[in-house]
């Protein structure tokens, strides 16, 4: 999963791809969607953030981010652009499962089933050893995504994700703290 350094990632998208992506996923023009120039790296700056198109096309991410995704990013201190597609799919699967079964997902409940792990510069969510939940959908891929997904990126203004934390240092220790569940979360945990 390692990025081999964000500076090594270059976008292969064309202006036609950019236009199609912006139209398909309703990315507002006010967020200045653009292609990186050939010498730009895929790193966040105070003004711009990379968006990997796979997050939208295969992982189910949409703008604006749901309150649950925002809370999850803040809880773990991870920028959306740092999450590996498989981790994003687990987040969306969890969010949909909660919505179908009983309502709103919560960060403490998510933490009962998953923990944040890193591999190189990327972060993902791994199932906890004691978790008994299974994927809810037979179409959920486990490792099938385009091999060149890292080079399918655009930039948007940082204003598109103002609630997303700054990129997390890949070398920082990940504290695995499981929050106390509310009464609602405890009843949901039994049904997930």
Beta strands, then each sheet from edge to edge (+ up, - down):
strand 1: 48-52
strand 2: 114-119
strand 3: 122-127
strand 4: 153-157
sheet 1: 1+ 4-
sheet 2: 2+ 3-
end
